[in-house]
Amino acid sequence: MSKNLSALSFRKGVEKNVFERMVDAADKAGTAEKNDIVHQMGQDHLFGDAITLGAVSFYDFLKKENEGKKVFLCNGSACLCAGTQDKLHHTLESHFKKEEIGHICCLGRCHEGGAFQYQGKNYSGQSDAAVADLVKTGKGDSEDRYAVVSHLQPAILTAEFPGIDAYYEPFKKLIANGDRDALGADLKDSGLRGRGGAGFPLHFKWASCRAASGPVKYIVCNADEGDPGAYIDKYLMEKQPHSVLLGMMVAGWYAGAETGILYIRAEYPDSITIVNEAIEDLRSAGLLGNDILGTGFNFMLKTIKGAGAYICGEETALLASIEGQRPEVRTRPPFPTIEGLFRKPTIVNNVETLANIRAILTLGGKGYAKIGTPQSTGPKLVSLDSWFVKPGIYEVAMGTPLQTIIDLAGGFKTKVKALQIGGPLGGIVPMSHVGKLTMDFESFKYGGFMKGHAGIVSIPESMPMIEYIQHLFQFTADESCGKCFPCRLGSTRGKELIAKARTDSGFKIDRELITDLLDTMEQTSLCALGGGVPLPIKNALQHFGEELKGYFAD
């Protein structure tokens, strides 16, 4: 059935995709889950009401429960550990009715805490007086301030933008005189691996799409990776948008695609605005459209706003979302490079991966590979939360000691017992292990952790580890697409076990039971959401056994 729906969605194409109609309807009516809206969209796309309602009812910002919400509080890991949200909720209750206050995850204000969204803008670190003035006047200080520091000389991902003409000069030379085989060799020599967490070699993915048959191909930027604690994508889209767009344009030229789509989270409204402005600047410069610079290369770029679904950070769920289907994870193979968007060959890369492409064009593949380690090459951005003395975005070479990054940020404002690195599916690293790790894929893997996106959330000594474990189970239960039993049921059962142990002093969790539950989720879940969350929980059980022993049967 889903293949048929993909074909029906393809008939309307990217410019008239049903998902954008769903988002637009919710923006106007507060929800897209209304009978007339659902019926009209289903009828126009030949989906049927049940299919359309199944999709609409999945998203936080489209479903019925969203109607009437006026303000949204961040409930991500960084804000939880910052300890700011209970006070913020109390403050907002003096201005809004209980049913007008919703929750959102994550706003990328991890460097400050106290994050919330109001009237389509994000705020953080606001005083009670500032919140009151914002609600009264509709005007407030929404500027996002954090440190941006490069440990690389010269900086690459954080370098100052020199203007469109200079920045796109390597791209112009590529499409005018370039050799696709030579670019493929450079990509392979560079050793660039995906920055979304899995670390898959980029040249394999791009070569697979290039070799795939078919006249229609797509480039999709996965800008919906919403790991709490990670605001790397947000930085790149808002401060370095052309690094991402250039990467997509190079991918399109190499693979033979004429359409690039950036699927950007609704939680990042400024990112959507700034990327759209950058796309218009490219059109004005003659770098988008048909027959770009007389080279015969056609390429267009388009943004699509998400609707509040963490699972859309998984590439196949994201593709299903664009098609207007319920964003459930697809089985693989076939992989997206063979059957992706509308079942056409598609390259899906995340924001930071694409931002690295210009460095390969300017340095060459072998020159790029000199940065970092032989297995993990290139620069890496790291985002630090509000418990660091100088939180912000740090650019380092792959392989940089984790302790060096902490020192660059001036250490911590309070006593910290662990770091969760790589979002809610990333490992929980006790401070005793920090000195053993370097910022690369191999160090974390062999240490029993996972680097992931490299957003760092500090778990202070005041945060009970049992509460944090419950938070991770709760997050997974809330964000599961529901397609596979291990994730959907396992996360809920895990949440219930932890909650009962916290509230019932006579109840102890059976260790064999929790181990079996985690192993089942890890080994049999369809994607990394259910399969990934057992890692940090196992880390916590291993390294904080003394703190947690009162909740488990001997």
C-alpha positions as CSV (number, residue, x, y, z in Angstrom):
1,M,0.0,0.0,0.0
2,S,2.7,2.5,0.9
3,K,4.3,2.1,-2.6
4,N,1.0,3.0,-4.1
5,L,0.7,6.0,-1.9
6,S,4.2,7.1,-2.9
7,A,3.2,6.9,-6.5
8,L,0.0,8.9,-5.9
9,S,2.0,11.6,-4.0
10,F,4.5,11.8,-6.9
11,R,1.7,12.8,-9.2
12,K,1.4,16.1,-7.4
13,G,5.2,16.5,-7.0
14,V,7.3,18.3,-4.5
15,E,5.7,21.8,-5.1
16,K,2.2,20.6,-4.3
17,N,3.0,18.0,-1.7
18,V,0.2,17.0,0.7
19,F,2.3,17.3,3.8
20,E,2.8,21.1,3.4
21,R,-1.0,21.4,2.9
22,M,-1.4,19.6,6.3
23,V,1.0,22.1,8.0
24,D,-0.6,25.1,6.4
25,A,-4.0,23.9,7.5
26,A,-2.8,23.5,11.1
27,D,-1.2,27.0,11.1
28,K,-4.5,28.5,10.2
29,A,-6.9,26.4,12.2
30,G,-4.8,25.2,15.1
31,T,-5.0,21.6,14.0
32,A,-5.3,19.7,10.7
33,E,-7.4,17.0,12.3
34,K,-10.7,18.4,11.2
35,N,-13.1,16.3,9.0
36,D,-13.4,18.9,6.2
37,I,-9.6,19.4,6.0
38,V,-8.8,15.7,6.1
39,H,-11.5,14.8,3.5
40,Q,-10.4,17.5,1.1
41,M,-6.7,16.6,1.2
42,G,-7.5,12.9,0.9
43,Q,-9.8,13.5,-2.0
44,D,-7.3,15.8,-3.8
45,H,-4.4,13.3,-3.5
46,L,-6.6,10.1,-3.9
47,F,-5.4,9.0,-0.4
48,G,-8.7,8.5,1.3
49,D,-9.7,10.0,4.6
50,A,-8.3,7.2,6.8
51,I,-4.8,7.5,5.3
52,T,-4.8,11.3,5.7
53,L,-6.2,11.2,9.2
54,G,-3.6,8.6,10.1
55,A,-0.8,10.9,9.1
56,V,-2.3,14.1,10.5
57,S,-3.0,12.6,13.9
58,F,0.6,11.6,14.3
59,Y,2.3,15.0,14.5
60,D,2.4,17.1,17.7
61,F,1.5,20.3,15.8
62,L,-1.2,18.9,13.5
63,K,-3.3,16.7,15.8
64,K,-6.4,17.7,17.7
65,E,-4.6,18.1,21.1
66,N,-2.6,21.0,19.7
67,E,-5.7,23.1,19.0
68,G,-5.9,26.0,21.5
69,K,-2.3,25.8,22.6
70,K,-0.7,29.3,22.8
71,V,2.7,28.6,24.4
72,F,5.0,25.6,24.3
73,L,7.6,24.6,26.9
74,C,10.7,22.7,26.0
75,N,10.9,19.3,27.7
76,G,14.2,18.2,26.3
77,S,17.0,16.6,28.3
78,A,19.1,19.8,28.5
79,C,16.3,21.9,29.9
80,L,15.5,19.1,32.3
81,C,19.0,18.9,33.6
82,A,19.2,22.7,33.8
83,G,16.3,22.6,36.2
84,T,14.6,25.6,34.7
85,Q,11.3,24.3,33.4
86,D,9.2,23.9,36.6
87,K,9.7,27.5,37.5
88,L,9.0,28.6,33.9
89,H,5.8,26.6,33.9
90,H,4.7,28.2,37.1
91,T,5.4,31.7,35.6
92,L,3.5,30.9,32.4
93,E,0.5,29.6,34.4
94,S,0.0,33.2,35.6
95,H,-0.5,34.3,32.0
96,F,-2.1,31.4,30.3
97,K,-4.8,28.8,31.1
98,K,-3.5,25.3,31.8
99,E,-5.0,23.9,28.6
100,E,-3.2,26.7,26.6
101,I,0.3,25.4,27.7
102,G,1.8,22.7,25.6
103,H,5.2,21.0,25.4
104,I,7.8,20.8,22.6
105,C,11.2,19.0,22.2
106,C,13.7,20.5,21.6
107,L,14.1,24.2,20.8
108,G,17.9,24.2,20.5
109,R,18.3,26.6,23.4
110,C,20.3,24.0,25.3
111,H,23.0,26.5,26.0
112,E,20.7,28.6,28.2
113,G,17.7,26.6,29.5
114,G,14.3,28.0,30.3
115,A,13.3,27.5,26.7
116,F,9.8,28.0,25.3
117,Q,8.1,29.0,22.0
118,Y,5.5,31.7,21.8
119,Q,3.8,33.1,18.7
120,G,6.2,31.3,16.4
121,K,9.4,32.5,18.1
122,N,11.8,30.8,20.5
123,Y,12.9,32.3,23.8
124,S,15.1,31.2,26.6
125,G,16.6,32.5,29.9
126,Q,13.8,35.0,30.3
127,S,13.1,36.6,33.7
128,D,9.6,36.7,35.1
129,A,9.3,40.3,34.2
130,A,10.5,39.7,30.7
131,V,7.9,36.9,30.2
132,A,5.2,39.2,31.5
133,D,6.2,42.0,29.1
134,L,6.4,39.5,26.2
135,V,2.8,38.3,26.8
136,K,1.5,41.8,27.3
137,T,3.2,43.4,24.3
138,G,4.0,40.5,22.0
139,K,7.5,41.8,21.8
140,G,10.6,40.3,23.4
141,D,14.2,39.5,23.0
142,S,14.4,36.2,21.0
143,E,18.0,36.6,19.9
144,D,20.0,33.4,20.3
145,R,23.4,34.1,22.0
146,Y,26.2,31.5,22.6
147,A,29.9,31.2,22.1
148,V,31.3,30.0,18.7
149,V,34.8,28.8,19.1
150,S,37.1,27.0,16.6
151,H,40.0,24.9,17.8
152,L,41.1,24.6,14.2
153,Q,43.3,27.0,12.4
154,P,42.0,28.1,10.0
155,A,38.4,27.5,10.9
156,I,36.4,25.5,8.4
157,L,32.8,25.0,9.5
158,T,32.8,28.2,11.6
159,A,34.7,30.4,9.2
160,E,33.4,33.8,8.3
161,F,31.2,33.8,5.2
162,P,33.0,35.7,2.4
163,G,30.0,36.4,0.3
164,I,28.2,34.4,-2.4
165,D,30.6,35.0,-5.3
166,A,33.7,33.9,-3.3
167,Y,32.0,31.1,-1.4
168,Y,30.5,29.5,-4.5
169,E,33.6,29.8,-6.7
170,P,34.7,26.2,-6.2
171,F,31.1,25.1,-7.1
172,K,31.1,27.2,-10.3
173,K,34.4,25.6,-11.4
174,L,33.0,22.2,-10.6
175,I,29.9,22.4,-12.7
176,A,31.8,24.2,-15.6
177,N,34.7,21.9,-16.0
178,G,34.4,19.2,-13.3
179,D,34.7,15.5,-13.7
180,R,32.2,13.5,-11.7
181,D,34.6,10.5,-11.5
182,A,37.3,12.8,-10.1
183,L,34.9,14.2,-7.5
184,G,33.9,10.6,-6.6
185,A,37.6,9.8,-6.0
186,D,38.0,12.9,-3.8
187,L,34.9,12.0,-1.8
188,K,36.4,8.5,-1.2
189,D,39.8,9.9,-0.4
190,S,38.3,12.4,2.1
191,G,37.0,9.6,4.3
192,L,34.0,11.8,5.2
193,R,31.5,9.9,7.3
194,G,27.9,11.0,8.0
195,R,27.7,13.3,10.9
196,G,24.2,12.2,12.0
197,G,25.6,9.5,14.3
198,A,25.8,6.3,12.2
199,G,29.1,7.4,10.6
200,F,28.3,5.8,7.2
201,P,30.9,6.7,4.5
202,L,29.5,9.4,2.3
203,H,31.1,8.3,-0.9
204,F,29.2,5.0,-0.8
205,K,25.8,6.7,-0.5
206,W,26.5,9.2,-3.2
207,A,27.9,6.7,-5.6
208,S,25.0,4.4,-5.1
209,C,22.5,7.1,-6.0
210,R,24.6,8.2,-9.0
211,A,24.6,4.6,-10.3
212,A,20.9,4.1,-9.7
213,S,18.7,4.1,-12.9
214,G,15.9,6.5,-13.5
215,P,15.4,10.0,-14.8
216,V,14.2,11.5,-11.5
217,K,16.4,11.7,-8.4
218,Y,16.3,13.8,-5.2
219,I,18.7,15.3,-2.7
220,V,17.1,15.6,0.8
221,C,18.7,17.4,3.7
222,N,17.6,15.9,7.0
223,A,17.3,19.0,9.1
224,D,14.8,17.4,11.5
225,E,17.3,15.7,13.7
226,G,15.9,16.9,17.0
227,D,18.3,15.4,19.6
228,P,17.9,17.3,22.8
229,G,21.2,18.9,23.6
230,A,22.3,19.2,20.0
231,Y,21.9,22.6,18.3
232,I,24.7,22.1,15.7
233,D,22.2,21.9,12.8
234,K,20.5,25.1,14.1
235,Y,23.9,26.9,14.1
236,L,24.7,25.9,10.6
237,M,21.3,26.8,9.2
238,E,21.2,30.1,10.9
239,K,24.8,31.2,10.8
240,Q,26.3,29.2,7.9
241,P,23.3,28.4,5.6
242,H,25.3,28.5,2.4
243,S,27.6,25.7,3.6
244,V,24.5,23.4,3.7
245,L,23.0,24.6,0.4
246,L,26.3,24.3,-1.5
247,G,26.7,20.7,-0.3
248,M,23.2,19.9,-1.6
249,M,24.0,21.5,-5.0
250,V,27.2,19.5,-5.3
251,A,25.3,16.3,-4.5
252,G,22.7,17.1,-7.1
253,W,25.3,17.7,-9.8
254,Y,27.2,14.5,-8.9
255,A,24.2,12.2,-8.7
256,G,22.1,13.7,-11.5
257,A,19.3,15.1,-9.3
258,E,17.5,18.4,-10.2
259,T,15.6,18.9,-6.9
260,G,16.9,19.5,-3.4
261,I,14.6,19.6,-0.3
262,L,15.5,20.7,3.2
263,Y,13.1,19.2,5.7
264,I,13.5,21.6,8.7
265,R,12.0,21.2,12.1
266,A,9.2,23.5,13.1
267,E,11.0,23.9,16.4
268,Y,13.6,26.0,14.5
269,P,11.5,28.8,13.0
270,D,14.5,31.1,12.5
271,S,16.3,28.4,10.6
272,I,13.4,28.1,8.1
273,T,13.4,31.9,7.6
274,I,17.1,32.2,7.1
275,V,17.5,29.2,4.8
276,N,14.7,30.6,2.6
277,E,16.4,33.9,2.4
278,A,19.7,32.2,1.4
279,I,17.9,30.3,-1.3
280,E,16.4,33.5,-2.7
281,D,19.9,35.0,-2.7
282,L,21.1,32.1,-4.8
283,R,18.3,32.5,-7.2
284,S,19.2,36.2,-7.6
285,A,22.8,35.3,-8.2
286,G,21.8,32.9,-11.0
287,L,23.0,29.8,-9.1
288,L,19.6,28.0,-9.1
289,G,17.1,27.2,-11.8
290,N,17.6,25.8,-15.3
291,D,20.9,25.7,-17.2
292,I,22.9,27.2,-14.3
293,L,25.7,29.5,-15.6
294,G,25.2,27.9,-19.1
295,T,26.5,24.5,-17.9
296,G,23.3,22.5,-18.6
297,F,22.9,21.8,-14.9
298,N,19.4,22.3,-13.6
299,F,18.7,22.5,-9.8
300,M,16.1,23.9,-7.5
301,L,16.0,24.1,-3.7
302,K,12.9,24.0,-1.5
303,T,12.3,24.0,2.3
304,I,9.6,22.0,4.0
305,K,8.6,22.8,7.6
306,G,8.2,19.8,9.9
307,A,5.4,19.4,12.3
308,G,6.8,18.0,15.6
309,A,7.9,14.4,15.2
310,Y,11.3,13.3,16.4
311,I,11.1,10.1,14.4
312,C,11.3,12.2,11.2
313,G,15.0,12.4,12.0
314,E,15.1,8.8,10.7
315,E,15.6,9.1,7.0
316,T,12.9,6.7,5.8
317,A,10.3,8.2,8.2
318,L,11.2,11.7,6.9
319,L,10.7,10.6,3.3
320,A,7.3,9.1,4.2
321,S,6.4,12.4,5.8
322,I,7.1,14.5,2.7
323,E,4.9,12.1,0.8
324,G,2.0,12.8,3.2
325,Q,2.1,9.3,4.7
326,R,2.3,8.5,8.4
327,P,6.0,8.9,9.2
328,E,6.8,5.3,10.0
329,V,10.2,3.7,9.5
330,R,10.5,1.6,6.4
331,T,12.3,-1.7,6.2
332,R,15.6,-1.7,4.4
333,P,16.7,-2.8,1.8
334,P,15.9,-1.2,-0.5
335,F,17.8,1.8,0.7
336,P,16.8,5.4,-0.1
337,T,19.6,5.7,-2.7
338,I,17.6,3.1,-4.7
339,E,14.0,3.8,-3.5
340,G,13.8,7.0,-1.6
341,L,11.4,10.0,-2.0
342,F,8.4,8.9,-4.1
343,R,10.4,5.6,-4.5
344,K,12.9,7.4,-6.6
345,P,16.7,7.3,-6.0
346,T,17.5,9.8,-3.2
347,I,20.5,11.0,-1.2
348,V,19.6,11.8,2.4
349,N,22.3,13.6,4.4
350,N,22.1,15.6,7.5
351,V,23.0,19.3,7.8
352,E,26.5,18.9,9.2
353,T,27.5,16.3,6.7
354,L,26.6,18.5,3.7
355,A,28.3,21.5,5.3
356,N,31.6,19.6,5.0
357,I,31.5,19.3,1.2
358,R,33.0,22.7,0.4
359,A,36.1,21.8,2.4
360,I,36.6,18.7,0.2
361,L,36.3,20.9,-2.9
362,T,38.9,23.4,-1.7
363,L,41.3,21.1,0.1
364,G,40.9,18.0,-2.1
365,G,40.0,14.6,-0.6
366,K,43.5,13.8,0.6
367,G,43.9,17.3,2.1
368,Y,40.6,17.0,3.9
369,A,41.7,13.6,5.3
370,K,44.7,15.1,7.0
371,I,42.3,16.6,9.5
372,G,41.3,14.2,12.3
373,T,42.2,10.5,12.5
374,P,42.6,8.0,9.7
375,Q,39.2,6.4,10.5
376,S,37.4,9.6,11.5
377,T,38.4,12.4,9.3
378,G,37.6,16.1,9.1
379,P,36.3,18.8,11.5
380,K,33.5,18.2,14.0
381,L,31.1,20.6,15.6
382,V,30.2,20.0,19.3
383,S,27.4,21.7,21.1
384,L,27.7,22.3,24.9
385,D,24.8,22.9,27.3
386,S,24.1,25.5,30.0
387,W,26.2,23.8,32.7
388,F,29.4,24.6,30.9
389,V,31.1,27.9,31.9
390,K,31.1,29.0,28.3
391,P,28.4,27.0,26.5
392,G,28.1,27.1,22.7
393,I,29.4,25.6,19.4
394,Y,33.0,24.3,19.3
395,E,34.8,23.3,16.2
396,V,37.5,20.7,16.7
397,A,39.3,18.1,14.6
398,M,38.0,14.6,14.9
399,G,40.0,12.8,17.5
400,T,40.3,15.7,19.8
401,P,40.3,14.6,23.5
402,L,37.0,15.1,25.2
403,Q,38.7,16.7,28.1
404,T,40.2,19.3,25.8
405,I,36.8,20.3,24.7
406,I,35.7,20.7,28.3
407,D,38.7,22.8,29.1
408,L,38.1,25.0,26.1
409,A,34.6,25.8,27.5
410,G,36.1,26.6,31.0
411,G,34.8,23.5,32.7
412,F,31.5,23.4,34.5
413,K,29.4,25.8,36.6
414,T,28.4,23.0,39.0
415,K,29.4,19.5,40.0
416,V,28.6,17.1,37.1
417,K,28.5,13.3,37.4
418,A,28.0,12.3,33.8
419,L,27.7,13.6,30.2
420,Q,25.1,12.3,27.8
421,I,26.7,12.7,24.4
422,G,24.7,12.2,21.2
423,G,21.2,12.9,22.3
424,P,18.7,10.6,24.2
425,L,20.1,7.6,22.3
426,G,23.7,8.5,23.0
427,G,25.8,6.9,25.8
428,I,25.9,8.2,29.3
429,V,29.6,8.9,30.1
430,P,30.6,9.1,33.8
431,M,33.1,11.8,34.5
432,S,35.6,9.1,35.5
433,H,35.7,8.0,31.8
434,V,36.0,11.5,30.2
435,G,39.8,11.3,30.1
436,K,39.6,8.0,28.1
437,L,37.6,9.4,25.2
438,T,38.4,11.3,22.0
439,M,35.8,12.9,19.8
440,D,35.6,10.3,17.0
441,F,33.5,7.2,16.2
442,E,36.0,4.6,17.2
443,S,36.9,5.9,20.7
444,F,33.2,6.1,21.7
445,K,32.4,2.7,20.2
446,Y,35.2,0.8,21.9
447,G,34.5,2.7,25.1
448,G,31.0,1.3,25.2
449,F,29.3,4.6,24.3
450,M,28.1,6.4,21.1
451,K,29.2,9.8,19.8
452,G,26.0,10.4,17.8
453,H,25.5,14.0,16.8
454,A,27.9,15.2,19.5
455,G,25.6,17.4,21.4
456,I,26.6,17.2,25.1
457,V,24.1,17.3,28.0
458,S,25.6,17.6,31.5
459,I,23.9,15.5,34.2
460,P,24.6,17.4,37.5
461,E,25.1,15.5,40.7
462,S,21.7,16.9,41.9
463,M,19.9,15.0,39.1
464,P,18.8,11.5,40.4
465,M,19.9,9.0,37.7
466,I,16.7,7.0,38.2
467,E,14.8,10.2,37.1
468,Y,17.0,10.5,34.1
469,I,16.4,6.9,33.1
470,Q,12.6,7.4,33.3
471,H,13.0,10.5,31.2
472,L,14.8,8.5,28.5
473,F,12.1,5.8,28.5
474,Q,9.4,8.5,28.5
475,F,11.0,10.2,25.5
476,T,11.1,7.0,23.5
477,A,7.5,6.1,24.3
478,D,6.3,9.6,23.3
479,E,8.3,9.7,20.1
480,S,8.0,6.1,18.8
481,C,6.4,5.8,15.4
482,G,4.6,2.7,16.8
483,K,5.4,0.5,13.8
484,C,7.4,-2.2,15.7
485,F,6.5,-3.8,18.9
486,P,9.9,-3.7,20.7
487,C,10.1,0.1,20.6
488,R,6.4,0.9,21.1
489,L,5.8,-1.6,23.9
490,G,9.3,-1.9,25.3
491,S,9.7,1.8,26.0
492,T,6.3,2.0,27.7
493,R,6.9,-1.0,29.9
494,G,10.3,0.4,30.8
495,K,8.8,3.8,31.7
496,E,6.2,2.0,33.9
497,L,8.8,-0.1,35.7
498,I,10.9,2.9,36.6
499,A,7.9,5.0,37.6
500,K,6.6,2.3,39.9
501,A,10.0,1.8,41.5
502,R,10.2,5.5,42.2
503,T,6.8,5.8,43.8
504,D,6.3,2.4,45.5
505,S,9.0,1.8,48.1
506,G,8.0,-1.8,48.3
507,F,8.5,-2.5,44.6
508,K,11.9,-3.5,43.2
509,I,12.7,-4.0,39.6
510,D,13.9,-7.5,38.6
511,R,17.3,-7.2,37.0
512,E,16.8,-10.1,34.7
513,L,13.5,-8.6,33.5
514,I,15.0,-5.1,32.8
515,T,18.0,-6.7,31.0
516,D,15.7,-8.8,28.8
517,L,13.6,-5.8,28.0
518,L,16.6,-3.7,27.0
519,D,18.2,-6.6,25.0
520,T,15.0,-7.2,23.1
521,M,14.6,-3.5,22.2
522,E,18.3,-3.3,21.2
523,Q,18.3,-6.3,19.0
524,T,14.9,-6.3,17.4
525,S,13.7,-2.7,17.0
526,L,13.3,-1.5,13.4
527,C,15.3,1.7,13.8
528,A,17.7,3.4,16.1
529,L,15.0,4.9,18.4
530,G,14.0,1.7,20.1
531,G,17.4,0.1,19.3
532,G,19.4,3.0,20.6
533,V,17.9,4.0,23.9
534,P,19.0,0.8,25.7
535,L,22.6,1.9,25.5
536,P,22.4,5.0,27.8
537,I,20.2,3.0,30.2
538,K,22.7,0.2,30.3
539,N,25.5,2.7,30.8
540,A,23.7,4.2,33.8
541,L,23.1,0.7,35.3
542,Q,26.7,-0.2,34.8
543,H,28.4,3.0,36.1
544,F,25.9,4.2,38.6
545,G,24.9,0.9,40.2
546,E,25.5,2.1,43.7
547,E,23.2,5.1,43.3
548,L,20.5,2.9,41.7
549,K,20.7,-0.3,43.8
550,G,17.8,0.7,46.0
551,Y,15.4,0.5,43.0
552,F,16.4,-3.0,41.9
553,A,16.1,-6.5,43.5
554,D,19.4,-8.1,44.4
